[in-house]
Amino acid sequence: MARYTGSTNRISRRLGFSTLENGKELAKKPYAPGQHGSKKSKKLSNYGVQLQEKQKLRFMYGLSEKQFKATFVRAGKMSGVHGDNLFKLLESRLDNLVYRLGFSTTRRGARQLVNHGHITVNGKKVDIPSYTCKPGDVIAVKDNAKDMSIIKSSLEALLKRVEFVTYDENKMAGTYVRYPERSELNADINESLIIEYYNR
């Protein structure tokens, strides 16, 4: 299955979960899309609950099913807790860190900035959104993109950054200082259900 490129609001309403992590999609219509969306939905089976949890995380980070499963398998081969490792790998993606630093208001927008070659890692241009960054890597906006209005407006709109990145306003560059703690990430995701889904 290819990566979803449709309406983010529609997906968030269907899942009853803000994939943008700001709640704006559900503010006006906190029910599923479609003619019967506002009616009480039927109870999900165990499989349905596990699938929905997996879809929440997959759509939140904007991955295709193939990409997400590959990340899940990779997380399982790492030492430590499988669910925590999954989050570490997802948060270490370049497109996610561009979003976390505030260069874009959405992960989809961050992916586009990376694809178009506007981002560097440790001084070298990287145009692969799934590139895995390591703690200590410096993510910056290329010199010829620093005046882009979309980046400037995103930085101005940012209220707070996560604590596992630092930002140098003068250089328009940020450092991925450490892997995130699970407590710093979305508490509405139950990763144990995702593990159950793939291990069923």
Secondary structure, DSSP 8 states (H G I E B T S, - for coil): -----S-HHHHHHHHTS-TTSSSHHHHS--S-SSTTTTS------HHHHHHHHHHHHHHHHT--HHHHHHHHHHHHTSSS-HHHHHHHHHHTBHHHHHHHHTS-SSHHHHHHHHHTT-EEETTEE---TT-B--TT-EEEE-GGGTT-HHHHHHHHH-----TTEEEETTTTEEEE-S---GGGS-TT--HHHHHHHHT-
